[in-house]
Every structure is written in structure tokens, then in C-alpha cells.
């Protein structure tokens, strides 16, 4: 295995971005830590599409750390954003939550049964836990804390002083016809789709135009806490600001140089933070990168705050296979926590590391997860024997650990599809699972299920939560006497050949050789004959033989891999069900 703390400099996309970011950071802020950033809105479950917003800068930051540089990965929790709508499918949340629309996310109660103080903290907590499991090191910044403590007071006053300049920049896009709405490229979160509503070309808020003229700042109402407010007057010298709330009718006059209950509108807030934090690298989703949207406009507005736009790619779609089977209580949008219940952190990291940010990919919750694990295990083997290609080696190194060291891993990483089959057949009986798994490799038998964990637990969770009941494996209690009686001589002979070879082939490899070999021997070939040495009809004979075994063992045409199924059922029961 590679030493993951070493540099993984090669030709992969992460290294190329790391080169650019280090060079740009030295140009902008020589001698200071490199700053990369992500932004997440805890307006609901933070899903796997949002995870790319974090994993892209994380991987770049980690490569920079591996090279010995200091780096900060900031995650801005946009918890001072307004609560926009009641999300569907969240347990205990109904339309009564609509009374909170317009309040900061941190002023909305947490869903029923939650132990967290508010809505934002509830959804933030799940993501924080997942990021820890994934080995993501970051500095979290609550925008509620930043705004309400007055950290941004100078920036707010500066933005208002230069509101005419900001208005002029935004005006370039207001006059342009908004492009025809295209189908969303990815499941974007609320902060992206509804980062703010208003007159901007991309459908994002760029500020209000009340009787005080254009104003890039929204007070939260001192009575109802909602942002349904309009600034009616402002005095630049005294910073006296008067606003009126359209929700409850409340109005008040405050001094903005002392007032901490409001925030800059999104298109001004984001570039302000780039300048304030000195962000050098931050990716953006497709919805933030189109002409007239926040990333593009922010590149002009950031200069008003004396900063520069970060470099960073537009990241593409992260899809889901098997999403239809997701529980509706999750709102139908899987989160990193959902993925980590069925796959190890290394596999999930690898999915994000091996594809360039502008390449889409899918996270599998269906049968495809077995193929992904097979692919991962082949890569693992190539790394171990030194036959891996450089870019693949880099993606592997980024998946198995960080600059801080390797992530915890399964001691005996058996094939995921085998573990899933065992978990399926044994239906939660750990002693039976251990018996089967210990027989897979008689020369090095498994002595404890802990050796196969956490992969075994992930495979068991996948079987229990993502495989429909009608696809679960139920072994017959009694032989299918009618089917056994109806078999022709060739079928009876195939069963005898299998039964005669069971004792001598009772291991995963041995049974694989046996079940594929029976049709070859029946046709007059050696059991060791390769596909190139055999006529095409042998494959047909094998399929027919396999279907017969499945019918006799589980009453279906298909099922888990036969060698695993035979081991799971056990020799004595196999012999009984096959009519011996």
C-alpha cells in the first residue's frame, strides 16, 4: 500500500488544480495559508450532489497539505439564509412549518423529535458526522454567528456606500432577457436554486428597490423575524435605516453601524466573503456559473470589496442509480449519510476523486453497487501488485486516506456481492454468516465477523434497505418433489455430478469450478476447459443448469451467485433439496 501522507503529484485533475492554487495563493498572499472554500445551506437534508461542493476543494486542499503547505478549507454554513419553503418528505414536518417562511434557518424550530436547537443545526449535524467519517478536515463558519456578532459590519456599510456601483453591475444583467429554462443538470440544493428571489437574470436576488432606492441589504424584522422587509430610508452619514415589514406591518429605525439583524443579499454576500476570507479556490455548480448568475456577477462585485474572484471549476451532475427505492421519509434525495450506510468511506471518496469536476457520475444504491465494489477491489489489487496506472494510483491514494493518514478499513475485504448474498441468505443470523464466510477460504478461515467489518455491515444494510422483498433470497424448506420427479436423464445426471463433487470442492473457488464444470463434463469436455476451447452451446447448457439449481434451492430462475448460495445453504441441506 502507498504511504498516503506523501505527495501524490501526477497528471490527475487534483494535482493540476493544486499546482494552480499554490501558484495563485503565492501571488495573492505570499507566505500565508492557502484558502479554499465550500458553501452549504442546511435548509434540508444535504444530499450527495452538495457533497461535490465539499469534496472538490477537499481533495485539492489535501493534495496541497501532502506537499507540505498550510491550507484552510472553509465551509460556510449558510444558516442565516431565509427559510424558503417546507421541504417534502421530512418526518414530522407538515404545512404548519410554513409560518416560519422568511425567518433565518437558525430561527426555525428543528423537526419534531430532534435534539438540536433549530432547523439549521439539525441538518448541519448529519453532514458534519458524514464529513468526519469521510476524513474531510475543515473550518466551519456559521453565517448566523458572523452576521449577528457584527463581524461583517464594515463590509455591510461598505457595500451600502457603494450600492450605486453594485447596482450598475447588476443592471447589466437585469436588462438582458433570461435564457430559456433548461432541465436541471443536477439536484441542486435550495441555496443554489433559490439563493435569492428577485429580478436578476438567473432568477437570484440582487437586492431591493424601495423608496430608498437600490439596497443590497435585507433586515430581518424585529417583530416577526422574517425578511419580508423593505428599506424605506437610509442616511449615509448617520447610517440611520428605516424599514417596514410587509408580513406583520412592523416598522423601525435603526443605526446600521450598531445593527446586526440582517444580511447582504446573495449576489453581494458571496463576493464579500471571497474578499473577507481571501478565498483562492472555490468550485461552483452549474446554476451558479451561467451568464448573469452569482459566480459570474460576483467576479465583478468582488472588486468593490478589494478582493479577487477565486479560481475553481464548474462541477457537474451527481446522479443516483436506484433512487426510486429510497425511503420517502428522506424526501427521495439520498444524503452522504445514506451512502455511508451501504458503502465504506473509501469507495465514496473514490467516486468523487476519479472523475474531473466537470464529469458527471452516479452513486449507486441498486445492484450497480456490487459492480462498483468489484471495480474498486480490482484497483486495490493492481495497487498492491504495482501494475496500476499513475492517475488510477493517485485516485486510489486519495480515496484510502488523507495527508493525516489512512482511513480505517476492513481487515479482510471480501467481495461485496458475496457479503451481500451471505447477509441476504442468513437474514441477520451472525453465527450462520460467520460459518459461511469461514468456509470461503478453508486455508485462511475467517475467525470473527469483525475481520469482515465494516464492509459486511454495509452489505447487510444494503440488502435490508435497498433490495425489494420480492428479490430477497428464501431457501426452500422442503425439496420440490414434483420438479425432481419430472427431470429428464440429462438433468438428473447433472445433479449427480454436482452432488458427487460437493465434498471435494467445498470452498468458494472449488464450488465455482464445480458448478461451471458440470455442463462441460456432461458434454464430453474437461472441467478445466476454457471458453475458447468450448462450443457456444456450452454457455446455454450452463445457464439451463444454473436455472435448475436456483429453482430447486430458492424457487426462482435467479439468485445470489451459486457458489455462495451453496455454501450458505450447507452441504447437508443442499443434498436434501437436490433429491439425494
N, C-alpha and C positions, 0 to 999 in steps of 0.2 A: 504493500500500500504506500502511496506517496505521503510525504510529510506535508500536511496541509498548511502549515504555517509558512512554508516557503513561498516565494513568488511563483505565480502560475503564468508568467508572461509568455504569450504565444500569439497566435493570429486570431484568437476568438474575439467576439464583439466586446466582451467585458474589458479585455486588455486594451483594445483600441480606444474605448472611451476613457479608461484610466489614464492613458497617455495624454489625451486631450485635456482632461480635467486637471491633472497635475500641472501641465504647462500653463493653462489658463489661470489657475489659482496662484501660481508664482507671479504671473503678470499682474493680476489684480491686487493680491495681498501677500507679497513675498514674506516668507518666514512664519506665516500664520497657518493654523489648521485648515485643511480643505473642508468646505461646507457643501454637503449635498442635502437635498430636501425631498420630502413627500408631504402630501396633504390628504387627510381623510376626514370625512364627515360622519359622525356617529348618529346619523338620522334614522338608522335602522340597522339590520344585520349588514355587516361589512363583508361583501362577497368576494369570490375568487377573481373577479375582474378587477376589483380595487386592489387586490394583493399585488398586481403587477406594478401599481403606483409605488409600492414599497420595495418589491424585490429588485426592480431595475436599479435604483440608486443603492440599495443594499449591496448588491453584487459588485458594483463599481467601487463603493466605499471599502468593501472588504479587500478587493484587489489592491487598492491604494494602501491599506494597512499592511498587507502582506509585503509590500515594498518598503515598509519602514516609515511611512509618512503618518502624521497625525491627521485624523479626519473626524468630522462630526456628521452624523446622519440625523437630521432633524425630521421629526414627524409632527406636523402641525395638526392638532385635533381641532377641527372647525366646529367646536361645540358651542360657539357663540352665534352660529348661524340660526336663522329662524326655523321653527318647526313648520313645515310646509303643508303636509297632508298626513292623514292617518294611514300608515302602511297596511297593506292587506296581509292576512295570514299570520299575524303575531298573536300568540295565545294571550287571552285576557285583555286584548286591546280592541275596543269597539268604537263606534262613531261618537261616543261621548268624549273621546280624546280630541275631537275637532274643536272643542272650546279652547284648546291651547295653541291653535294655529296662529302663528305670528310671534310667539314668545321665543326667547333663546332656548336651544335644546337643553341647556342646563337648568332651565326653569320649568321644564315639563316633567311630571312625575314618571318614575320608571314603570314599566309594565307590571301588572299585578303579580305578586309573588316574588319580585326581585328584591335582593338585599342591598341594591345600590341606591344612592341618594337621588338620582334623577335619570332621565331618559338617556342622556349622552353617556353618563358613566356606565350604565347598564350595557350598552352596545360596544363601548370602548373596551370594557374589561375582557370580553371574549376575544377580541383582536389582540390585545396585549398578551394574553395567555398563549395564543397561537404563535405570535411572533417570537416569544421566548422558546417555544418548542422548536421553531424553525432556526434558532440561533441568530436571529436578527438583533443586532445591537443598535440602539437608537436613543436620542434625546427627545422625549415627548414634550410638546409645548401646548398647553391649553390656551386657546384664544379667549375663552371666558376670563381666565386669570390675567392674561395680558391686557385686555381692554379694561376690565373692571378695576385693575390696580393702577391704571394710568400710565402703563409702560409706553403706550403709543401716543401719548398726549401731544408731544411735539410734532409727530408725523401727521396727526389729525389736523392740527392747526396749520401745518404747512400745506396740506392738501387743500384746505378751505381757502387759504390765502391765494393759492394758485388754481382755484376752481375754474377760472376762465380758461387757463391753458389746458386743463384736463377736458373741459367741455369742448374745446376746439378740436382736440384729438379725437374724442368720441364722436363729434359731429361729422367727421369724415366718413364714418360708417353708418350713422343714422340715416343719411340721405340715400344710401345705397339700398337697392332692393334686396331683401333677404333671399338667399338661394332657396330653390325648391327643397322641401324637406325630404331627406333620403331616409331609407330604413336604417335604424341604428346599427352601427357596426359592432357594438359590444354592449353588454348590460351595464350601462353607466350608472353611477350612484346619484343620489339626489343633488349632491354638491355640483355635479357636472351638468346634469340635465336642467336643474332648476337653481343653479348657483345664485341667480337672482333674476327676477322677472322684470321686464320693462321694455324699453324702446331700442335696445341695442340690436345690431344686425343679426346676431346669433341668438337672440332671444334671452340675453342675460342683462341684468340690471346695470345701468351705468349711472344711476343717481336720479334724484327727483327734481322737478322744475315747479316749485310752488311760487308763492308771491315773492319769495326772497331770491328768485332766480335759480339757476342750476346749483345743486348742492350735493356733494359726493359723500354725504354722511347721513345715517339714519339713527335718530334717538329711539330707544325703547321707552314706551310710555311709562311714566312714573306711577300710574294708577293700575292699568291692566297688564303691563309688561309687554305689550305687543308692539311690533314695529310698523303698525298701520298709521304712521305719523307723517306730517308734512311740516317742513320748516317754513314759518311764515315771516320771520325777520331774523336778520343777523347783523351785528355791528362788529366790523373788523378790529376796531380799536379796543373795545371793552370785551370782545368775544361773547357779548350777550346774544343768546339764541332763544327764540321763541318758537315753539312747535305746538301743533294741535293734533290730537288723536282722532281719527275718523271712526275708530272702533267703539270708544266709550265717551268721546266728547271732551275728554280732559285736555287742558292746555296749561303750559307753564313756561316761565322764562328762567333760563339758567346761564351761568357763565361757563363757556366751553373749556376754559383753561382750568376749571375745577370739576368738570362733569365727566363721569366715567360710565354712563349707562347708554351706550350706543356704539356703532361701529361704521367704519368706512364701507361703502358698497363694494361688491366683489371685484369689479374690474379695477378698482383703485387699491383695495385691500391687498390683493395678491402681489402686485409690483412693489407696494410699500414694504411688504415683508421681505421680498428679494433684497431690497436695498438695506433694510434694517439688519437682517441676518448675514448679509454678504454671501448669498447663495450662488454657487458656481455651477451646480448641476442639478437639474430637476426635470424629469420627463413630464409629458402631458398627454392626456387622452385625445382621441380623435375629435371629440366635441369641443375641446379647448384649443384646438390647433387650426380650425378652419378660419378663412379670412373674416376678420371682424370679431372674432371670439376673443376670450380673455387672455390667452397666451400671446396672441399676435398684438392685440392692443396694449397689453401690459408691457411689451417690449418698447413701446413709445413712452408710456406713462412712467416707467421706472426711472427715466432720466430726470424727471421732476424731483425725485427724491435723492438724486445724486448717485444712483446705482446703475447696474447693468443687468440686462436680461440673462438668466442662466443659459448655459448650453444644455442640450438634452434632446432625446429623440421623442417623436410621437409614438406612443405604444398602441398596439393593435388588439384586436378581439381576443378574449379568452373565453372559449366556449365550454360547454358541458355536454358530455355524452351520458345518457341515462338520466337526464334531469327530470324526465316525466315521472320517474319513480320516487322523486324526492318528496318527503312529507310536506303536506300543505301547511303544517304549523311553522315551517321555516320560510313561508312565503314563496316557495318554489325556487329560491335563488340560493345555491349552496355557498357556504362560507368556508374559510380556511379550517375552522374547527370541524366542519363536516368532513372535509377531505382528510384531515389528520386522524379521524376515527377509523378510516379504512386503508390508509397508506402511511408508510413511515415518512418522517420529515425529509429524508434524503431523496426519496422519489419525487416529492412535491417540489423541492428545491431544484432538482434536475430538470423538471418540466419548464421552469422559468429560465434556467441557466442555458439550456441548449439551443433555445430559439432567440434570434435577434428580436429586439423590442417591436419592430415593425412587422414581425411574422406572427400570425395568429396560430393558436393551438387549442387543444381541448383537454380538459381534466376529466378523466373517466370515472363514472360511478356505475357503469354497466360492465358487461363481460370484457370490455376492452381493457379494463384494469389488469386482467391476467396477462394480456399480450404486452402491456407496458412493463409489467414486472419481469416478464421473460426477457425483454429487450434490455432492461436495467441489469439483470443478472449476467447477460452475455457481455455487457460493457464491463461489469465488475471483473469478470473472468479475464477479459483482454487486458485490463489494467494490471491484474495480478501476474499475467504471463509476459507482459511487456510488448504485446502486439497491437496496442491501442494507438490510434492516430492522435497527433498533438492536440487538435481542437477538442476531440472527444475526451481526452485525458483532462483537459482544463475544465470542461463542463462537469466531469466526474468529481474532480477535486473540489470544485465549488459546491457540489451537492453534498459531499460527505462531511464537510466541515468548513470552518471559517479560519481567519487568522488566529483566533483564540484556541483552536484545536478541533479535534474530530467530534461530531455529534455522537451521542450514544447509538449503538447499532445492535442488531440481532447477532448473537454469537454463532448460531447455526442457521444461516439464511436459506431455508429450504424453499423450493419453488412455491410461489404464492398460490398457483392453481391447485397444487397438491394440498396445501394447508387449507384452502377453501373447501376442497372436496371432503377432507377429513372432518372439518368443522361442520359441514353440511350433514354428513352421514352420522356423526356421533351426537349431534343435536345437544351440544353443551356438556357432554359427559367427558370430563378431563381425563379420567383414568383410561377410558376407551381411546381417546385421542392419543395419549402417550403410548399405549400399546401399539397402535397402528404406526405412529411415527418412528417408534423404536425399531420396527421391522423394515423400514425403508432401506436402511443400510446396515445389514447384520454385522459387518466388520467394525463399524463405529456407531453402535446403537445410541440413540438419544436416551439420556438417563433422567431428564426432567424437562417438562414443558417450558420452563424458564429459559432453556437454551434456545428455544424457537421463538421466544418473545423478544420484542413486541410484534414481530411480523405475524405470528399466529393469531394474536388478539385482533390485529387489523383485518386479517382474512375472515375471522369469525364474525366480526362486526359487519363486514361487507355481506356475508351470507345472510345474516339476521335482519339487515335493514334495507338491502338493495336487490335481493333476489326474491321475486314473487313466490307466494306459497305454492302455486301450481308448478313451479320449476324446481322446488326443493326435492331432495332425494329421499325416498322412503323405501327401505328394503322390505321385500316380501316377508310376511310371517310364515307362509306355507308355500311349498312348491306349486307351480302351475301345472297340475296333473294333466289337464286337458291338452295344453300345448306340448308337454313332454310326450304324451301318447300319440300326438299327430305327426311327430318328426319323422322325416324320411331317413334312410340308412346313412346318407352322407352327413346329415346334421347330427345324428346320433354318434357317428364316428368322430366328428369334430369335438363333441363334448367329451368323449372318452380320451382323446388325445390331450385335451386340456387337463382333465382330472388326473390322468397318469403323470403329468408333468408338474402338478402343483407343488408337491413336497420338495422337489429338487430345484424349483425356481422361485421359492417364497421370499422374494425381495422385490423392490421396485424395478430394478433393472432386469431381474430374472423374469418376472411376470410380463414385462414389456416384450422381452424376447419371445416368451411363450405364446402370448395371445396373437402377436403378429406372425409367429411361425407356424401355427396350426394350419391355416389355409395353404401355406406354401408346401408343407409336408403332404397334405391331402392331394395336392396337385402334382406330386412327384418331385418336388424341388427340395433343396436343403433349407432348413430353418434359418440358416445364415445367409441365404442368397440375398443379394442387394437388389433394389428396384430396377437397376439397369439390366440385371440378369433375368428378369421375370417378365412374362407377357402382361399386357394391360388388364386382362381379366382377373388377375390375382387381386388387384385392388377391389374389384367388385365382390370377389369372394370374401375378402376381409371385412368389407362393410356389412355384408349379409351375416357373417359370423358374429360381428360385434353387436348388431341389432338383435340377434337371437339371445346373446348373453344379457343384454340390457333388459329384454322382455322377461327373461327367466329370473333375473335378480331384482329389478325395480319396476317392472311392468310398463316400461316406456321404450321408445325407439332409441333414446339417447340418455346420457347421464354424465357423471364425472368420468375422468379417464379410467379405463377398465383396470389397469394395474393397481391404481389407488383404491378403486371400488372393491376389488377382490381382497386386498389387504384389510380394508375396513370391515368387510363382512366377516372375514376369518375363514380359515380352511374348513372347519367342521360345518359351518353353515353354508358355505359355497357348495360343498359336496352334496348337502341335503337338497338345496334349491336346484341343483343341476341334475338331480334324479339318481344320485349314486346310492 
